[in-house]
């Protein structure tokens, strides 16, 4: 789902650092307009590492991730 969070940004506390502390990966370091859950990025990376042309890739990745 989509959810909004409020950040108080200043030169000593940039948005990217605050987002990473919330478990989100910012699309840009300065003015992020999109973030992705870090766990979802890890899941996708594992999927592409273990991907092979049959249905076991998804099941293997899911069990390894969980």
PEHUWO-V689065 format. One record per residue. N is the residue number from 1. PSI is psi as a letter, one per 20 degrees, with the letter a starting at -180 (* if undefined). NEAR is the number of other ideal C-beta (glycine too) atoms within 12 Angstrom. D_LAST is the distance of its C-alpha to the last C-alpha in Angstrom with 2 decimals. Layout:
N PSI NEAR D_LAST
N PSI NEAR D_LAST
This chain:
1 r 4 19.81
2 p 8 22.43
3 q 10 23.31
4 q 9 26.09
5 q 17 26.32
6 p 10 29.58
7 q 21 30.20
8 o 12 33.38
9 p 19 33.97
10 r 10 36.64
11 h 9 37.41
12 i 8 35.93
13 n 13 32.67
14 q 20 31.60
15 g 27 29.24
16 g 21 26.74
17 g 21 26.26
18 h 22 25.84
19 g 29 23.24
20 h 20 21.10
21 h 17 21.43
22 j 22 20.03
23 k 18 16.90
24 q 25 18.63
25 o 24 19.99
26 q 28 23.65
27 h 16 25.32
28 q 14 28.39
29 h 16 29.21
30 g 14 32.36
31 m 15 32.20
32 p 23 28.73
33 i 11 28.89
34 p 14 25.32
35 q 28 22.02
36 p 22 18.48
37 p 20 15.37
38 h 18 14.28
39 h 16 10.52
40 h 16 11.64
41 g 20 13.82
42 g 19 11.28
43 g 21 9.32
44 g 20 12.88
45 g 18 14.03
46 h 21 11.53
47 g 22 12.49
48 h 14 16.12
49 h 15 15.98
50 j 21 14.73
51 p 17 16.73
52 r 14 19.52
53 l 8 21.82
54 r 10 20.27
55 i 11 17.67
56 i 15 15.39
57 g 18 14.18
58 g 20 12.17
59 g 16 10.64
60 g 18 10.07
61 g 22 8.54
62 g 16 6.13
63 h 14 5.22
64 h 17 5.58
65 g 19 3.78
66 * 11 0.00
